[in-house]
Every structure is written in structure tokens, then in C-alpha cells.
Amino acid sequence: MLSATLLYWLSDSSMDSENTLAFLDRRLAGVGRFGKLKARLPRLPFPQHA
């Protein structure tokens, strides 16, 4: 996430990097949604290798 935000920031020409901050907010919201989904999924046992 850091590298994507850095690349976005380097090409951002908005005042006070507003577009970069909005991009970062969207990325963090996506990470939060993924964490909530992952918490709701049942834990599946991994097969044991012989």
C-alpha cells in the first residue's frame, strides 16, 4: 500500500495533495472491509502432509 500511495502522490498535482489523501482513504477503507470479511469467514483446516 505504501508504494502505491507514493506513486500516486508523485503524480498528484492537486492542491495540498488532496487527491493523494483521498486515494489513501479509499485504500484504507478497502483494507478495513477485507478485514471484516476475513473475520466472518470460517476457519478451514489445512490438509496435513504426510
PDBQT receptor file of N, H, CA, C and O in Angstrom, charges set to zero:
ATOM      1  N   MET A   1       0.829  -1.181   0.000  1.00  0.00    +0.000 N 
ATOM      2  CA  MET A   1       0.000   0.000   0.000  1.00  0.00    +0.000 C 
ATOM      3  C   MET A   1       0.874   1.246   0.000  1.00  0.00    +0.000 C 
ATOM      4  O   MET A   1       0.516   2.258  -0.602  1.00  0.00    +0.000 OA
ATOM      5  N   LEU A   2       1.997   1.177   0.660  1.00  0.00    +0.000 N 
ATOM      6  H   LEU A   2       2.287   0.355   1.149  1.00  0.00    +0.000 HD
ATOM      7  CA  LEU A   2       2.874   2.337   0.731  1.00  0.00    +0.000 C 
ATOM      8  C   LEU A   2       3.399   2.725  -0.646  1.00  0.00    +0.000 C 
ATOM      9  O   LEU A   2       3.392   3.903  -1.003  1.00  0.00    +0.000 OA
ATOM     10  N   SER A   3       3.847   1.754  -1.412  1.00  0.00    +0.000 N 
ATOM     11  H   SER A   3       3.853   0.797  -1.121  1.00  0.00    +0.000 HD
ATOM     12  CA  SER A   3       4.409   2.075  -2.723  1.00  0.00    +0.000 C 
ATOM     13  C   SER A   3       3.343   2.615  -3.675  1.00  0.00    +0.000 C 
ATOM     14  O   SER A   3       3.621   3.528  -4.454  1.00  0.00    +0.000 OA
ATOM     15  N   ALA A   4       2.136   2.068  -3.625  1.00  0.00    +0.000 N 
ATOM     16  H   ALA A   4       1.911   1.326  -2.992  1.00  0.00    +0.000 HD
ATOM     17  CA  ALA A   4       1.058   2.570  -4.484  1.00  0.00    +0.000 C 
ATOM     18  C   ALA A   4       0.716   4.007  -4.128  1.00  0.00    +0.000 C 
ATOM     19  O   ALA A   4       0.493   4.832  -5.013  1.00  0.00    +0.000 OA
ATOM     20  N   THR A   5       0.674   4.307  -2.844  1.00  0.00    +0.000 N 
ATOM     21  H   THR A   5       0.856   3.636  -2.125  1.00  0.00    +0.000 HD
ATOM     22  CA  THR A   5       0.367   5.668  -2.403  1.00  0.00    +0.000 C 
ATOM     23  C   THR A   5       1.497   6.620  -2.789  1.00  0.00    +0.000 C 
ATOM     24  O   THR A   5       1.238   7.744  -3.217  1.00  0.00    +0.000 OA
ATOM     25  N   LEU A   6       2.730   6.186  -2.643  1.00  0.00    +0.000 N 
ATOM     26  H   LEU A   6       2.940   5.272  -2.294  1.00  0.00    +0.000 HD
ATOM     27  CA  LEU A   6       3.868   7.016  -3.023  1.00  0.00    +0.000 C 
ATOM     28  C   LEU A   6       3.829   7.337  -4.511  1.00  0.00    +0.000 C 
ATOM     29  O   LEU A   6       4.029   8.487  -4.903  1.00  0.00    +0.000 OA
ATOM     30  N   LEU A   7       3.575   6.331  -5.344  1.00  0.00    +0.000 N 
ATOM     31  H   LEU A   7       3.413   5.397  -5.026  1.00  0.00    +0.000 HD
ATOM     32  CA  LEU A   7       3.492   6.572  -6.784  1.00  0.00    +0.000 C 
ATOM     33  C   LEU A   7       2.343   7.513  -7.124  1.00  0.00    +0.000 C 
ATOM     34  O   LEU A   7       2.481   8.375  -7.992  1.00  0.00    +0.000 OA
ATOM     35  N   TYR A   8       1.223   7.354  -6.452  1.00  0.00    +0.000 N 
ATOM     36  H   TYR A   8       1.111   6.654  -5.747  1.00  0.00    +0.000 HD
ATOM     37  CA  TYR A   8       0.084   8.245  -6.675  1.00  0.00    +0.000 C 
ATOM     38  C   TYR A   8       0.456   9.668  -6.280  1.00  0.00    +0.000 C 
ATOM     39  O   TYR A   8       0.145  10.616  -7.000  1.00  0.00    +0.000 OA
ATOM     40  N   TRP A   9       1.117   9.817  -5.143  1.00  0.00    +0.000 N 
ATOM     41  H   TRP A   9       1.369   9.047  -4.558  1.00  0.00    +0.000 HD
ATOM     42  CA  TRP A   9       1.500  11.136  -4.631  1.00  0.00    +0.000 C 
ATOM     43  C   TRP A   9       2.475  11.834  -5.581  1.00  0.00    +0.000 C 
ATOM     44  O   TRP A   9       2.386  13.044  -5.791  1.00  0.00    +0.000 OA
ATOM     45  N   LEU A  10       3.410  11.064  -6.154  1.00  0.00    +0.000 N 
ATOM     46  H   LEU A  10       3.483  10.081  -5.983  1.00  0.00    +0.000 HD
ATOM     47  CA  LEU A  10       4.395  11.663  -7.052  1.00  0.00    +0.000 C 
ATOM     48  C   LEU A  10       3.759  12.252  -8.306  1.00  0.00    +0.000 C 
ATOM     49  O   LEU A  10       4.297  13.187  -8.899  1.00  0.00    +0.000 OA
ATOM     50  N   SER A  11       2.619  11.708  -8.709  1.00  0.00    +0.000 N 
ATOM     51  H   SER A  11       2.182  10.948  -8.228  1.00  0.00    +0.000 HD
ATOM     52  CA  SER A  11       1.953  12.232  -9.903  1.00  0.00    +0.000 C 
ATOM     53  C   SER A  11       0.780  13.157  -9.566  1.00  0.00    +0.000 C 
ATOM     54  O   SER A  11       0.071  13.613 -10.462  1.00  0.00    +0.000 OA
ATOM     55  N   ASP A  12       0.581  13.429  -8.288  1.00  0.00    +0.000 N 
ATOM     56  H   ASP A  12       1.157  13.059  -7.560  1.00  0.00    +0.000 HD
ATOM     57  CA  ASP A  12      -0.544  14.260  -7.850  1.00  0.00    +0.000 C 
ATOM     58  C   ASP A  12      -0.211  15.740  -8.002  1.00  0.00    +0.000 C 
ATOM     59  O   ASP A  12       0.789  16.220  -7.470  1.00  0.00    +0.000 OA
ATOM     60  N   SER A  13      -1.053  16.450  -8.728  1.00  0.00    +0.000 N 
ATOM     61  H   SER A  13      -1.866  16.060  -9.161  1.00  0.00    +0.000 HD
ATOM     62  CA  SER A  13      -0.839  17.890  -8.904  1.00  0.00    +0.000 C 
ATOM     63  C   SER A  13      -1.923  18.702  -8.208  1.00  0.00    +0.000 C 
ATOM     64  O   SER A  13      -2.033  19.907  -8.437  1.00  0.00    +0.000 OA
ATOM     65  N   SER A  14      -2.715  18.068  -7.371  1.00  0.00    +0.000 N 
ATOM     66  H   SER A  14      -2.625  17.089  -7.186  1.00  0.00    +0.000 HD
ATOM     67  CA  SER A  14      -3.784  18.771  -6.678  1.00  0.00    +0.000 C 
ATOM     68  C   SER A  14      -3.219  19.633  -5.553  1.00  0.00    +0.000 C 
ATOM     69  O   SER A  14      -2.096  19.431  -5.091  1.00  0.00    +0.000 OA
ATOM     70  N   MET A  15      -4.024  20.591  -5.132  1.00  0.00    +0.000 N 
ATOM     71  H   MET A  15      -4.936  20.756  -5.508  1.00  0.00    +0.000 HD
ATOM     72  CA  MET A  15      -3.623  21.496  -4.063  1.00  0.00    +0.000 C 
ATOM     73  C   MET A  15      -3.517  20.723  -2.751  1.00  0.00    +0.000 C 
ATOM     74  O   MET A  15      -4.452  20.016  -2.375  1.00  0.00    +0.000 OA
ATOM     75  N   ASP A  16      -2.400  20.848  -2.057  1.00  0.00    +0.000 N 
ATOM     76  H   ASP A  16      -1.640  21.423  -2.362  1.00  0.00    +0.000 HD
ATOM     77  CA  ASP A  16      -2.160  20.198  -0.770  1.00  0.00    +0.000 C 
ATOM     78  C   ASP A  16      -2.304  18.675  -0.838  1.00  0.00    +0.000 C 
ATOM     79  O   ASP A  16      -2.658  18.044   0.158  1.00  0.00    +0.000 OA
ATOM     80  N   SER A  17      -2.037  18.088  -1.992  1.00  0.00    +0.000 N 
ATOM     81  H   SER A  17      -1.749  18.600  -2.801  1.00  0.00    +0.000 HD
ATOM     82  CA  SER A  17      -2.101  16.627  -2.193  1.00  0.00    +0.000 C 
ATOM     83  C   SER A  17      -3.460  16.041  -1.806  1.00  0.00    +0.000 C 
ATOM     84  O   SER A  17      -3.539  14.937  -1.267  1.00  0.00    +0.000 OA
ATOM     85  N   GLU A  18      -4.520  16.786  -2.085  1.00  0.00    +0.000 N 
ATOM     86  H   GLU A  18      -4.456  17.683  -2.522  1.00  0.00    +0.000 HD
ATOM     87  CA  GLU A  18      -5.873  16.334  -1.737  1.00  0.00    +0.000 C 
ATOM     88  C   GLU A  18      -6.222  15.013  -2.406  1.00  0.00    +0.000 C 
ATOM     89  O   GLU A  18      -6.841  14.146  -1.788  1.00  0.00    +0.000 OA
ATOM     90  N   ASN A  19      -5.827  14.855  -3.670  1.00  0.00    +0.000 N 
ATOM     91  H   ASN A  19      -5.325  15.560  -4.172  1.00  0.00    +0.000 HD
ATOM     92  CA  ASN A  19      -6.147  13.611  -4.380  1.00  0.00    +0.000 C 
ATOM     93  C   ASN A  19      -5.435  12.418  -3.759  1.00  0.00    +0.000 C 
ATOM     94  O   ASN A  19      -5.997  11.326  -3.684  1.00  0.00    +0.000 OA
ATOM     95  N   THR A  20      -4.211  12.622  -3.318  1.00  0.00    +0.000 N 
ATOM     96  H   THR A  20      -3.754  13.509  -3.379  1.00  0.00    +0.000 HD
ATOM     97  CA  THR A  20      -3.468  11.532  -2.680  1.00  0.00    +0.000 C 
ATOM     98  C   THR A  20      -4.124  11.140  -1.366  1.00  0.00    +0.000 C 
ATOM     99  O   THR A  20      -4.237   9.951  -1.066  1.00  0.00    +0.000 OA
ATOM    100  N   LEU A  21      -4.552  12.101  -0.587  1.00  0.00    +0.000 N 
ATOM    101  H   LEU A  21      -4.461  13.067  -0.831  1.00  0.00    +0.000 HD
ATOM    102  CA  LEU A  21      -5.213  11.791   0.673  1.00  0.00    +0.000 C 
ATOM    103  C   LEU A  21      -6.524  11.046   0.443  1.00  0.00    +0.000 C 
ATOM    104  O   LEU A  21      -6.864  10.136   1.200  1.00  0.00    +0.000 OA
ATOM    105  N   ALA A  22      -7.256  11.425  -0.592  1.00  0.00    +0.000 N 
ATOM    106  H   ALA A  22      -6.981  12.163  -1.207  1.00  0.00    +0.000 HD
ATOM    107  CA  ALA A  22      -8.492  10.720  -0.927  1.00  0.00    +0.000 C 
ATOM    108  C   ALA A  22      -8.181   9.290  -1.381  1.00  0.00    +0.000 C 
ATOM    109  O   ALA A  22      -8.897   8.353  -1.028  1.00  0.00    +0.000 OA
ATOM    110  N   PHE A  23      -7.118   9.129  -2.159  1.00  0.00    +0.000 N 
ATOM    111  H   PHE A  23      -6.537   9.891  -2.446  1.00  0.00    +0.000 HD
ATOM    112  CA  PHE A  23      -6.692   7.800  -2.607  1.00  0.00    +0.000 C 
ATOM    113  C   PHE A  23      -6.346   6.928  -1.403  1.00  0.00    +0.000 C 
ATOM    114  O   PHE A  23      -6.771   5.775  -1.326  1.00  0.00    +0.000 OA
ATOM    115  N   LEU A  24      -5.581   7.472  -0.471  1.00  0.00    +0.000 N 
ATOM    116  H   LEU A  24      -5.235   8.408  -0.534  1.00  0.00    +0.000 HD
ATOM    117  CA  LEU A  24      -5.195   6.724   0.719  1.00  0.00    +0.000 C 
ATOM    118  C   LEU A  24      -6.410   6.356   1.565  1.00  0.00    +0.000 C 
ATOM    119  O   LEU A  24      -6.482   5.248   2.097  1.00  0.00    +0.000 OA
ATOM    120  N   ASP A  25      -7.360   7.272   1.692  1.00  0.00    +0.000 N 
ATOM    121  H   ASP A  25      -7.301   8.172   1.260  1.00  0.00    +0.000 HD
ATOM    122  CA  ASP A  25      -8.596   6.974   2.427  1.00  0.00    +0.000 C 
ATOM    123  C   ASP A  25      -9.344   5.802   1.803  1.00  0.00    +0.000 C 
ATOM    124  O   ASP A  25      -9.841   4.926   2.511  1.00  0.00    +0.000 OA
ATOM    125  N   ARG A  26      -9.422   5.791   0.468  1.00  0.00    +0.000 N 
ATOM    126  H   ARG A  26      -9.018   6.503  -0.107  1.00  0.00    +0.000 HD
ATOM    127  CA  ARG A  26     -10.105   4.684  -0.217  1.00  0.00    +0.000 C 
ATOM    128  C   ARG A  26      -9.380   3.369   0.007  1.00  0.00    +0.000 C 
ATOM    129  O   ARG A  26     -10.017   2.339   0.228  1.00  0.00    +0.000 OA
ATOM    130  N   ARG A  27      -8.062   3.392  -0.047  1.00  0.00    +0.000 N 
ATOM    131  H   ARG A  27      -7.545   4.228  -0.226  1.00  0.00    +0.000 HD
ATOM    132  CA  ARG A  27      -7.280   2.175   0.165  1.00  0.00    +0.000 C 
ATOM    133  C   ARG A  27      -7.462   1.641   1.584  1.00  0.00    +0.000 C 
ATOM    134  O   ARG A  27      -7.622   0.437   1.779  1.00  0.00    +0.000 OA
ATOM    135  N   LEU A  28      -7.437   2.530   2.571  1.00  0.00    +0.000 N 
ATOM    136  H   LEU A  28      -7.307   3.508   2.412  1.00  0.00    +0.000 HD
ATOM    137  CA  LEU A  28      -7.605   2.106   3.956  1.00  0.00    +0.000 C 
ATOM    138  C   LEU A  28      -9.013   1.564   4.203  1.00  0.00    +0.000 C 
ATOM    139  O   LEU A  28      -9.185   0.618   4.971  1.00  0.00    +0.000 OA
ATOM    140  N   ALA A  29     -10.010   2.151   3.564  1.00  0.00    +0.000 N 
ATOM    141  H   ALA A  29      -9.870   2.920   2.940  1.00  0.00    +0.000 HD
ATOM    142  CA  ALA A  29     -11.381   1.648   3.697  1.00  0.00    +0.000 C 
ATOM    143  C   ALA A  29     -11.474   0.239   3.106  1.00  0.00    +0.000 C 
ATOM    144  O   ALA A  29     -12.154  -0.624   3.660  1.00  0.00    +0.000 OA
ATOM    145  N   GLY A  30     -10.800   0.013   1.999  1.00  0.00    +0.000 N 
ATOM    146  H   GLY A  30     -10.248   0.715   1.549  1.00  0.00    +0.000 HD
ATOM    147  CA  GLY A  30     -10.792  -1.311   1.390  1.00  0.00    +0.000 C 
ATOM    148  C   GLY A  30     -10.128  -2.343   2.287  1.00  0.00    +0.000 C 
ATOM    149  O   GLY A  30     -10.597  -3.476   2.387  1.00  0.00    +0.000 OA
ATOM    150  N   VAL A  31      -9.052  -1.961   2.932  1.00  0.00    +0.000 N 
ATOM    151  H   VAL A  31      -8.670  -1.041   2.851  1.00  0.00    +0.000 HD
ATOM    152  CA  VAL A  31      -8.368  -2.871   3.855  1.00  0.00    +0.000 C 
ATOM    153  C   VAL A  31      -9.291  -3.204   5.028  1.00  0.00    +0.000 C 
ATOM    154  O   VAL A  31      -9.335  -4.348   5.482  1.00  0.00    +0.000 OA
ATOM    155  N   GLY A  32     -10.027  -2.205   5.516  1.00  0.00    +0.000 N 
ATOM    156  H   GLY A  32      -9.991  -1.276   5.148  1.00  0.00    +0.000 HD
ATOM    157  CA  GLY A  32     -10.963  -2.436   6.621  1.00  0.00    +0.000 C 
ATOM    158  C   GLY A  32     -12.078  -3.390   6.227  1.00  0.00    +0.000 C 
ATOM    159  O   GLY A  32     -12.462  -4.255   7.014  1.00  0.00    +0.000 OA
ATOM    160  N   ARG A  33     -12.604  -3.241   5.011  1.00  0.00    +0.000 N 
ATOM    161  H   ARG A  33     -12.293  -2.538   4.372  1.00  0.00    +0.000 HD
ATOM    162  CA  ARG A  33     -13.657  -4.144   4.538  1.00  0.00    +0.000 C 
ATOM    163  C   ARG A  33     -13.133  -5.564   4.413  1.00  0.00    +0.000 C 
ATOM    164  O   ARG A  33     -13.830  -6.519   4.757  1.00  0.00    +0.000 OA
ATOM    165  N   PHE A  34     -11.903  -5.708   3.919  1.00  0.00    +0.000 N 
ATOM    166  H   PHE A  34     -11.337  -4.932   3.639  1.00  0.00    +0.000 HD
ATOM    167  CA  PHE A  34     -11.311  -7.038   3.773  1.00  0.00    +0.000 C 
ATOM    168  C   PHE A  34     -11.139  -7.693   5.141  1.00  0.00    +0.000 C 
ATOM    169  O   PHE A  34     -11.402  -8.886   5.292  1.00  0.00    +0.000 OA
ATOM    170  N   GLY A  35     -10.702  -6.932   6.128  1.00  0.00    +0.000 N 
ATOM    171  H   GLY A  35     -10.488  -5.963   6.005  1.00  0.00    +0.000 HD
ATOM    172  CA  GLY A  35     -10.522  -7.478   7.468  1.00  0.00    +0.000 C 
ATOM    173  C   GLY A  35     -11.830  -7.959   8.071  1.00  0.00    +0.000 C 
ATOM    174  O   GLY A  35     -11.871  -9.005   8.718  1.00  0.00    +0.000 OA
ATOM    175  N   LYS A  36     -12.902  -7.197   7.860  1.00  0.00    +0.000 N 
ATOM    176  H   LYS A  36     -12.869  -6.347   7.334  1.00  0.00    +0.000 HD
ATOM    177  CA  LYS A  36     -14.214  -7.604   8.379  1.00  0.00    +0.000 C 
ATOM    178  C   LYS A  36     -14.696  -8.871   7.694  1.00  0.00    +0.000 C 
ATOM    179  O   LYS A  36     -15.242  -9.760   8.348  1.00  0.00    +0.000 OA
ATOM    180  N   LEU A  37     -14.501  -8.966   6.388  1.00  0.00    +0.000 N 
ATOM    181  H   LEU A  37     -14.057  -8.244   5.856  1.00  0.00    +0.000 HD
ATOM    182  CA  LEU A  37     -14.905 -10.161   5.648  1.00  0.00    +0.000 C 
ATOM    183  C   LEU A  37     -14.105 -11.370   6.117  1.00  0.00    +0.000 C 
ATOM    184  O   LEU A  37     -14.664 -12.446   6.331  1.00  0.00    +0.000 OA
ATOM    185  N   LYS A  38     -12.818 -11.194   6.274  1.00  0.00    +0.000 N 
ATOM    186  H   LYS A  38     -12.364 -10.320   6.100  1.00  0.00    +0.000 HD
ATOM    187  CA  LYS A  38     -11.956 -12.292   6.712  1.00  0.00    +0.000 C 
ATOM    188  C   LYS A  38     -12.374 -12.792   8.096  1.00  0.00    +0.000 C 
ATOM    189  O   LYS A  38     -12.334 -13.994   8.356  1.00  0.00    +0.000 OA
ATOM    190  N   ALA A  39     -12.771 -11.885   8.976  1.00  0.00    +0.000 N 
ATOM    191  H   ALA A  39     -12.803 -10.909   8.765  1.00  0.00    +0.000 HD
ATOM    192  CA  ALA A  39     -13.178 -12.279  10.326  1.00  0.00    +0.000 C 
ATOM    193  C   ALA A  39     -14.470 -13.101  10.310  1.00  0.00    +0.000 C 
ATOM    194  O   ALA A  39     -14.675 -13.943  11.184  1.00  0.00    +0.000 OA
ATOM    195  N   ARG A  40     -15.342 -12.865   9.324  1.00  0.00    +0.000 N 
ATOM    196  H   ARG A  40     -15.175 -12.181   8.614  1.00  0.00    +0.000 HD
ATOM    197  CA  ARG A  40     -16.613 -13.590   9.255  1.00  0.00    +0.000 C 
ATOM    198  C   ARG A  40     -16.476 -14.970   8.629  1.00  0.00    +0.000 C 
ATOM    199  O   ARG A  40     -17.343 -15.822   8.825  1.00  0.00    +0.000 OA
ATOM    200  N   LEU A  41     -15.410 -15.205   7.883  1.00  0.00    +0.000 N 
ATOM    201  H   LEU A  41     -14.706 -14.512   7.724  1.00  0.00    +0.000 HD
ATOM    202  CA  LEU A  41     -15.240 -16.496   7.214  1.00  0.00    +0.000 C 
ATOM    203  C   LEU A  41     -14.854 -17.562   8.226  1.00  0.00    +0.000 C 
ATOM    204  O   LEU A  41     -14.093 -17.294   9.156  1.00  0.00    +0.000 OA
ATOM    205  N   PRO A  42     -15.380 -18.777   8.047  1.00  0.00    +0.000 N 
ATOM    206  CA  PRO A  42     -14.997 -19.854   8.951  1.00  0.00    +0.000 C 
ATOM    207  C   PRO A  42     -13.540 -20.240   8.717  1.00  0.00    +0.000 C 
ATOM    208  O   PRO A  42     -13.020 -20.137   7.606  1.00  0.00    +0.000 OA
ATOM    209  N   ARG A  43     -12.919 -20.671   9.753  1.00  0.00    +0.000 N 
ATOM    210  H   ARG A  43     -13.341 -20.755  10.656  1.00  0.00    +0.000 HD
ATOM    211  CA  ARG A  43     -11.531 -21.132   9.623  1.00  0.00    +0.000 C 
ATOM    212  C   ARG A  43     -11.548 -22.554   9.093  1.00  0.00    +0.000 C 
ATOM    213  O   ARG A  43     -12.145 -23.449   9.690  1.00  0.00    +0.000 OA
ATOM    214  N   LEU A  44     -10.894 -22.744   7.979  1.00  0.00    +0.000 N 
ATOM    215  H   LEU A  44     -10.409 -22.017   7.493  1.00  0.00    +0.000 HD
ATOM    216  CA  LEU A  44     -10.831 -24.061   7.349  1.00  0.00    +0.000 C 
ATOM    217  C   LEU A  44      -9.528 -24.739   7.736  1.00  0.00    +0.000 C 
ATOM    218  O   LEU A  44      -8.467 -24.116   7.707  1.00  0.00    +0.000 OA
ATOM    219  N   PRO A  45      -9.607 -26.018   8.100  1.00  0.00    +0.000 N 
ATOM    220  CA  PRO A  45      -8.369 -26.710   8.465  1.00  0.00    +0.000 C 
ATOM    221  C   PRO A  45      -7.516 -26.960   7.217  1.00  0.00    +0.000 C 
ATOM    222  O   PRO A  45      -8.037 -27.262   6.143  1.00  0.00    +0.000 OA
ATOM    223  N   PHE A  46      -6.230 -26.832   7.376  1.00  0.00    +0.000 N 
ATOM    224  H   PHE A  46      -5.807 -26.587   8.248  1.00  0.00    +0.000 HD
ATOM    225  CA  PHE A  46      -5.316 -27.113   6.279  1.00  0.00    +0.000 C 
ATOM    226  C   PHE A  46      -5.032 -28.617   6.257  1.00  0.00    +0.000 C 
ATOM    227  O   PHE A  46      -4.892 -29.233   7.314  1.00  0.00    +0.000 OA
ATOM    228  N   PRO A  47      -4.947 -29.205   5.078  1.00  0.00    +0.000 N 
ATOM    229  CA  PRO A  47      -4.645 -30.633   4.996  1.00  0.00    +0.000 C 
ATOM    230  C   PRO A  47      -3.250 -30.917   5.542  1.00  0.00    +0.000 C 
ATOM    231  O   PRO A  47      -2.323 -30.127   5.362  1.00  0.00    +0.000 OA
ATOM    232  N   GLN A  48      -3.122 -32.038   6.200  1.00  0.00    +0.000 N 
ATOM    233  H   GLN A  48      -3.875 -32.680   6.347  1.00  0.00    +0.000 HD
ATOM    234  CA  GLN A  48      -1.835 -32.445   6.754  1.00  0.00    +0.000 C 
ATOM    235  C   GLN A  48      -1.056 -33.203   5.697  1.00  0.00    +0.000 C 
ATOM    236  O   GLN A  48      -1.584 -34.115   5.061  1.00  0.00    +0.000 OA
ATOM    237  N   HIS A  49       0.187 -32.827   5.512  1.00  0.00    +0.000 N 
ATOM    238  H   HIS A  49       0.615 -32.086   6.029  1.00  0.00    +0.000 HD
ATOM    239  CA  HIS A  49       1.057 -33.522   4.563  1.00  0.00    +0.000 C 
ATOM    240  C   HIS A  49       1.744 -34.673   5.267  1.00  0.00    +0.000 C 
ATOM    241  O   HIS A  49       2.202 -34.550   6.404  1.00  0.00    +0.000 OA
ATOM    242  N   ALA A  50       1.806 -35.786   4.573  1.00  0.00    +0.000 N 
ATOM    243  H   ALA A  50       1.435 -35.886   3.650  1.00  0.00    +0.000 HD
ATOM    244  CA  ALA A  50       2.436 -36.989   5.170  1.00  0.00    +0.000 C 
ATOM    245  C   ALA A  50       3.907 -37.023   4.927  1.00  0.00    +0.000 C 
ATOM    246  O   ALA A  50       4.582 -37.958   5.357  1.00  0.00    +0.000 OA
TER     247      ALA A  50
